[in-house]
Amino acid sequence: MIHLQKIEKSFALEGGRSWVLRNVDLHVGEGEFVSVMGPSGAGKSSLLNVLGLMDHDWQGSYALDGVVVDALNGKQRQALQREKIGFIFQHYHLIDDLKVWENLDLPLRYRDVPARERASRVADLLDRFQIVGKKDLYPGQLSGGQQQLVAVARAVITRPKILLADEPTGALHSSQARIIMDLLAELHGEGMTIVQVTHNEGYAAEAQRIVRLRDGWIEKVEL
Amino acid sequence: MNAILHEMRDAGRGLLAKPGFSILVVAVLASGLACVLFMMVIIQGLVIRPLPFPAPEQLLHIGFLKTDRAGRLSGVGTHDLLAWQQRLHEVADVAAYQQQTINLSDGNRAERYAGASISSNLLRVLGVPAQLGRTFADADGKPGAETTVILSDAVWRQRYNADPAIIGRLIRMNAESARIIGVMPADFSYPSREMLWTPARLDPGEAREGDDDWVVVARLHAAAGMPLLRTALDSWYADAKAAAPRYFEMRSVGIEPLAEQIISRNTRKTFKVMMIAVVLVLLVACANAANLILSRTLARRQELAVRSALGASRMRLAVHLLSQSLLLSLIAAAVALPLGWAAADWVDRVFRGSEEGPPHWMHFGVDAQLLGFTVLAALLTGLLTGILPALRAGSDVNTTLRDDSRSVAGGAFARVSRGLVVGEVAVSCVLLVAAAVMLRGIDQFESADFGIRTGNLLTARVGLSESKFPGADAQLAVFDRLVDKLRSEPGIIDAAVGTTLPGLLASDRRVLRDGASPDDAQTVVYSGSIDDRFASTYELTLEEGRFFDASDRADSPPVAVVDRTFAEKLGNGESVLGRRFRLDPDNAEGALVTVVGVIRRLQLDDLDDPVRPALLRPLRQQPERFVSLAMRTEADPLSFAPRFSEILREVEPDTPAYWVRSYDQVMREATFGEHILARLFLVFAAISLFLAGAGLYGVIAFSVRQRTREIGVRRALGAPTRRVLLDLLARSAWQICLGLVIGLVLAWPFARALISSLNGFSADDPQVYLLVLGILVLAALIAILIPARRALRVDPLVALRHE
């Protein structure tokens, strides 16, 4: 599903370059669940940005579900991202002015999904994530765990092949974090490819592989 | 389309979620739009809306262009009017009018009306039929025809209770009998606010040297064009000049659209400058709103980045942000509409209450065209304010989603924001200078020295009917009786009559030293005829010789009293006392007057007319039947007005007085246009100053908020308050300085253009510029210090925790 070869990313600084990613080779198979770990500044978020097609300023080769990303222009990259990828952020990043159901509806609107189908998919997810009762509330009226639950629902509503989660439990206390991790496991069980960045060894271990980064290099891959 | 609607709805909800921000932006944009709308209402009423006559583009004003009248067309004499009617009849119908005062004294009340003596074809040329009866036929203008009159709808309703059987009735007009033949439609008045029309009797035998009193209106035949008319006029001019070379030495023929005769080119130019001014106000408002929206966009950058990560394209985000600014500007337009309307209504009411206002048929209101204009202006405003945030939408997505990205995005936005503030300060500077120049000019007008004592003076105008009082002796006798009666009244110190009202009314005449060749340069002076009490009533200051007295009879040698300007200009360094001057040297009957007195400088005509010498003649030697009365009172002059009307009725019941006003009121009327202009500019400048101040405040407040942590660190490290404040001031100083420099460079030519059509105004007074600089610097200091002090009041520990 994901094939990174010799990915490098750096910033020009006075007196030399600052390397963010060095010679990264990473292959994630379809339906695989991978955790990325490492200390601050190791390049975890940068790697996630490259994987999520939000960053295109890098060298190397990247193929996503058979599509060679480095050959795409901006528009094509965005189209590919819309089709294949869903994001979960540490700070949920729900839209404060939109109700829960509207937050779920938004990615579908951006993909010009017809209204009837949008309504049906939103209703499905509200049921599945057991947040029907919250559908008319605004994010500010939800707890952190509930907000992250909505954020996960929003990430998967477009039925992406890959789910990228940047410290999805980082801002949650343990019981809420547990619910989110169970949800990720469930999605993985349904065949979704998941890459999560986390600082929590326990949650990292729930994935099939742990990729450890240090100073932009892949230090080791644990099975 | 669906997507756009969705973004619009989303944007609307976002605005509702931040009511404070939305109200602020709407207020800012509405103030700018209201200014533009108000100005458009005025300009459309005065300039754009066509004359209310059929095929108005065919209507022209033809007149003489005199070399000393700076491009303004003047009237023509009967001789030339008749010649034009004859020579131009194949290309145009030529009509004419003279404004006149008409007194109606039928029934038991005498009333004075503004009226016009019109050629019998004028109403046909304008294309306006009567609503009742008929307009004039050619026979009505023939010598010996019965005196007839046409009433306005207002006179018909107010004086004759809309009597449907009014046609054919005989009434008493100017103390003689006249037959009503028609009533004009409700909205009709022409040339300005006239309410009665009488047919002119044009005498073909009249000499060319008579007064140039006829204003000529022509309707170009549909088949003819301007070149044909021009050729016909040129051909007439060549013949006329060959026949009377001296008369036409300083005259040529000019043509202009009739609309330009009503609203002169100078006035149109002033409106153009004002339009530029209000567009500048709108630009300041746009810059301000753009700044506010930029700040808001900056605060929303994470949300926008999330939308982008969720699949929103940059175009979609741009549409989202543009929807927001468009929505705000449309709401602002909805607020601006009633505001602009109310302001225009105020001007309309002021105009209608003044004698200097435009004709009654000019209306000021918001029609479908202006509504469309407002919506367009609002959309344009929305685009202007939203384009910057929209262009930056969706950039820096990956960095924005990280928590440490605040300063990165802030830097780019802040640069744009600071640039906008520079523009706001510059434009405010331009508008403030313009307003200050106008106010200074008005102040100089009001404190001007006319050469008279202005306090406690009641003035009025009366015109005796020629038919009731034929000849100068009968007219002078009425004036003498009136003045004597007034002077015997308690509370009246003195009273006088004269054809002139200093500072407002005078006639201009040409003067030549006795003995000079008729070909020598003639001096144009302001002149008036006065009685023996004029000097004491107005308290003129005699410098040499004497005032007029009983010895200056109609049949004694012609005499004159002149002012210091006259003496300096025509005395060649010697006293003019006892010297003789020829009045109207081109006229064979021009009097040869001997100067018997010299007074201090006297301003006879409007202050916005050129400064010229003054020459006064005894009313007995140069009689007129229209005079201005002046009464020096002991108490408030207006309190004597009712008693004055009673005395006039006792002395002459057929003659009403009009323009009964204190001299202070007269002066206010005289500077009416300038007052309105200055007041409007003051409003524009105040709005602009407020907007610039608010803009500066917004930018500084935002920047201070961004730097709260840094300020906390500095203070924790021991930086004194004064040092932090100075640092904040220094960071903003360059924006203000740059804005002021640009503003001052632009203000001078702008102010000069504004006052170019107003005499007596100057854009070169350095005090004006210093004052504006002071005001703007003060406003800027306040705008900076308020947020800065607020940031400094925050505990350093709290500031350090600030995200």
Chai-1 contact restraints between the chains, C-beta under 6 A:
chainA,res_idxA,chainB,res_idxB,connection_type,confidence,min_distance_angstrom,max_distance_angstrom,comment,restraint_id
A,N49,B,N398,contact,1.0,0.0,6.0,A-B,restraint_1
A,M54,B,V397,contact,1.0,0.0,6.0,A-B,restraint_2
A,M54,B,N398,contact,1.0,0.0,6.0,A-B,restraint_3
A,D55,B,N398,contact,1.0,0.0,6.0,A-B,restraint_4
A,R82,B,G311,contact,1.0,0.0,6.0,A-B,restraint_5
A,F87,B,A309,contact,1.0,0.0,6.0,A-B,restraint_6
A,H93,B,V306,contact,1.0,0.0,6.0,A-B,restraint_7
A,I95,B,E303,contact,1.0,0.0,6.0,A-B,restraint_8
A,D97,B,R13,contact,1.0,0.0,6.0,A-B,restraint_9
A,D97,B,G14,contact,1.0,0.0,6.0,A-B,restraint_10
A,D97,B,A17,contact,1.0,0.0,6.0,A-B,restraint_11
A,L106,B,L310,contact,1.0,0.0,6.0,A-B,restraint_12
A,P107,B,L310,contact,1.0,0.0,6.0,A-B,restraint_13
A,P107,B,G311,contact,1.0,0.0,6.0,A-B,restraint_14
A,Y110,B,G311,contact,1.0,0.0,6.0,A-B,restraint_15
A,Y110,B,A312,contact,1.0,0.0,6.0,A-B,restraint_16
A,R111,B,G311,contact,1.0,0.0,6.0,A-B,restraint_17
